[in-house]
Amino acid sequence: MSTNKLILKSLGMLNENTVEIVFQDQVTIDLEDIKNTYEELYKFTGEKRLKKLVITGKQTEITKDARSYGHRESVRIKDRVIAEAIVVHQLYQKMLVNFYIIFIKDSYPTKFFTDVEKAKEWLGSIEDR
């Protein structure tokens, strides 16, 4: 990694088919950070087809370049994602996630939540196809 900034709070498996990605609070995620995050995710999950639970950090932001890269990468890996739930904490994050969902809507089911438990419930209701 070329940056020393700690972006991920944790990366782990909720169950055999769901990966949980938790971001730190009060950071700005730039292009290098998002590339490093995807690299860590791929090292951890390999080629396994999974559901994703993404928990954004409180008051965490993402640059335009990082968002663009994330959108492209989400489309590129669409065959490895069953569904994605994104937990947000503020209006700014909700607006960004709404745009993201529009961008990848034909790739896999994606929904945003403000409650982690509701996000987990929704992911649990999605068939592992």
ABEGO torsion letter per residue (X at the ends): XABABBABABBBBABAABBBBBBBBGBBBBAAAAAAAAAAAAAAAEABBBBBBBBBBBGBBBBAAAAAAAAAAAAAAAAABABBBBBBABAAAAAAAAAAAAAAAAABBBBBBABAAAAAAAAAABBAX
